[in-house]
Amino acid sequence: MIDEARPVLERDPVMAELIEHHDPYVEPEWDEYERLCISIINQQLSTASANAVRERVFDLMNGDVTPENVLETEDEPLRDAGLSTSKIEYLRNAARAFQRRDLSRDGLAAYSNDEVIETLTEIRGIGEWTARMYLLFVLEREDVLPLGDLAVRRGIEQLYGNGVEPGTMTRDEMREIAEAWRPYRSVATRYIWAEYESE
């Protein structure tokens, strides 16, 4: 995707600089359910805290994070790994949803982005932010702009805000900046994250 996106994104001088300094596509190969679990774990946690909890949860299951294993694992070890009671419920809700229907890349290939969001948010514990993470990381849709993500908003403010106070740039202003990245806003978002997390 980056090879196709690069000529478009490099028209934006800020994005051209980020492309020179980051490679946001280096990450483990997680399957669809694992990636959804990670997004659930990440909800309302800092990157460092979320990574620590994820590692403990994945270690608990010997790296075999499947719907079946999540449903079979007792609450107490999951809580000991750092999951709240509500997040345990959400992981199990997602597990049952995966057992009932095909939420894989292939299964959702014919769905529009809005249809994917609608389908996923029917699962208790999956909100719009988590659904957009799924669109971006699992389904690898090219033009997702997850402004519900605090790090994306802060990253855009830092890079494009000319020193504005955090939280003062509106989402409409951010969408206007991101128009230059179409139809590869997902790719640009990865670079925004990479820069923000390197601070």
C-alpha positions in Angstrom: 0.0 0.0 0.0 2.8 2.4 0.8 4.3 2.3 -2.7 0.9 3.4 -4.1 0.4 6.0 -1.5 3.8 7.6 -1.5 3.5 9.8 -4.5 0.2 11.2 -3.1 1.4 11.7 0.5 4.8 13.2 -0.5 2.9 16.2 -2.0 2.4 17.2 1.7 5.8 18.4 2.9 5.1 17.3 6.5 4.1 13.8 5.4 7.1 13.6 3.1 9.4 14.2 6.1 7.6 11.5 8.1 8.0 9.0 5.3 11.7 9.6 5.3 12.0 8.9 9.1 9.5 6.1 9.9 8.5 2.6 8.9 5.1 2.1 10.6 4.5 -1.2 8.8 6.9 -3.2 10.9 4.7 -5.2 13.3 3.9 -8.8 14.1 1.5 -10.7 11.9 -1.6 -11.0 14.1 -4.7 -12.7 12.8 -8.1 -11.1 12.7 -9.3 -12.1 16.2 -5.9 -11.4 17.8 -6.0 -7.9 16.3 -9.5 -7.2 17.6 -8.4 -8.4 21.0 -5.5 -6.0 20.9 -7.8 -3.1 20.0 -10.1 -4.0 22.9 -7.1 -4.2 25.3 -5.9 -0.8 24.0 -9.2 0.9 24.8 -8.6 3.8 27.2 -5.0 2.8 28.0 -1.7 4.4 27.3 0.4 2.6 24.6 2.9 1.4 27.3 0.2 0.0 29.6 -1.7 -1.6 26.8 1.4 -3.3 25.4 2.2 -4.7 28.9 -1.3 -6.1 29.4 -1.3 -7.5 25.8 1.9 -9.3 26.4 0.7 -10.9 29.7 -2.6 -11.9 28.1 -0.9 -13.5 25.1 1.7 -15.2 27.3 -1.2 -16.6 29.4 -2.4 -18.4 26.3 1.0 -19.3 25.1 0.5 -17.0 22.1 -2.5 -18.9 20.9 -5.2 -16.3 21.3 -8.3 -17.9 19.7 -12.0 -17.4 20.4 -12.0 -20.9 22.0 -9.1 -20.3 24.3 -10.4 -16.9 25.4 -13.8 -18.5 26.2 -12.1 -21.4 28.1 -9.8 -19.3 30.2 -11.0 -18.5 33.8 -11.6 -14.9 34.8 -9.0 -14.8 37.6 -5.8 -15.3 35.4 -7.2 -12.8 32.9 -7.7 -10.3 35.7 -4.2 -11.1 37.0 -2.9 -10.3 33.5 -4.4 -6.8 33.8 -7.8 -7.1 32.2 -10.8 -5.4 33.8 -14.0 -7.4 34.3 -15.6 -5.4 31.4 -12.7 -6.1 29.0 -12.9 -9.8 29.8 -16.6 -9.7 28.9 -15.7 -7.7 25.7 -13.1 -10.3 24.6 -15.6 -13.1 25.1 -18.3 -11.2 23.3 -15.9 -10.8 20.3 -15.0 -14.5 20.6 -18.6 -15.6 20.3 -19.2 -13.2 17.4 -16.2 -14.8 15.6 -17.7 -18.2 16.2 -21.1 -17.2 14.9 -20.0 -15.4 11.7 -17.1 -14.8 9.4 -15.5 -11.5 10.5 -12.2 -12.2 8.6 -10.8 -10.2 5.8 -12.5 -12.5 3.3 -15.8 -12.6 5.1 -16.0 -8.8 5.2 -14.5 -8.1 1.8 -17.8 -7.1 0.2 -18.8 -4.8 3.1 -18.3 -1.0 2.9 -16.5 0.7 5.7 -19.8 1.9 7.2 -21.2 -1.7 7.0 -18.1 -3.1 8.8 -18.5 -0.5 11.5 -22.2 -1.2 11.9 -21.5 -5.0 12.0 -18.7 -4.8 14.6 -20.4 -2.2 16.9 -23.3 -4.6 17.3 -20.9 -6.6 19.5 -21.1 -5.3 23.1 -17.7 -3.7 23.9 -16.8 -2.8 20.3 -17.3 0.9 19.7 -16.6 3.0 16.7 -12.9 3.5 17.6 -12.3 -0.2 17.9 -14.2 -0.8 14.6 -12.0 1.8 12.8 -8.9 0.2 14.2 -10.2 -3.1 12.7 -10.8 -1.4 9.3 -7.3 0.1 9.4 -5.2 -2.7 10.8 -7.1 -5.9 9.9 -9.0 -5.2 6.7 -6.3 -2.8 5.6 -8.8 -0.3 4.1 -6.8 2.5 2.5 -8.8 5.6 3.4 -9.7 5.5 7.1 -9.2 8.6 9.3 -9.8 7.6 12.9 -10.2 11.0 14.6 -11.7 9.3 17.6 -8.1 8.3 18.5 -6.5 10.8 20.8 -3.0 10.1 19.6 -4.0 10.8 16.0 -5.6 14.1 17.0 -2.6 15.1 19.1 -0.2 14.1 16.4 -2.0 16.2 13.8 -2.0 19.1 16.2 1.7 18.8 16.8 2.6 18.4 13.2 0.2 20.9 11.6 -1.0 23.2 14.3 1.8 25.7 14.3 2.1 25.6 18.1 -1.6 25.5 19.0 -2.6 24.4 22.5 -3.4 20.7 22.6 -7.2 20.2 22.2 -7.8 23.5 20.4 -7.8 22.2 16.8 -11.2 21.1 15.7 -11.9 17.8 14.0 -13.2 19.7 11.0 -9.8 21.4 10.7 -8.1 18.0 11.0 -10.3 16.6 8.3 -9.4 19.5 6.0 -5.7 18.8 6.5 -6.3 15.1 5.8 -8.0 15.9 2.5 -4.5 16.1 1.0 -3.9 12.4 1.9 -7.0 11.0 0.1 -7.4 8.2 -0.9 -4.6 7.0 1.5 -5.6 8.5 4.9 -5.0 5.1 6.6 -1.3 5.2 5.5 -0.9 8.8 6.6 -2.5 7.9 10.0 0.1 5.2 10.5 2.9 7.8 10.0 1.1 10.2 12.4 1.1 7.5 15.0 4.7 6.6 14.4 5.8 10.2 14.9 3.6 10.8 17.9 4.8 7.6 19.7 8.5 8.4 18.9 8.3 11.7 21.0 
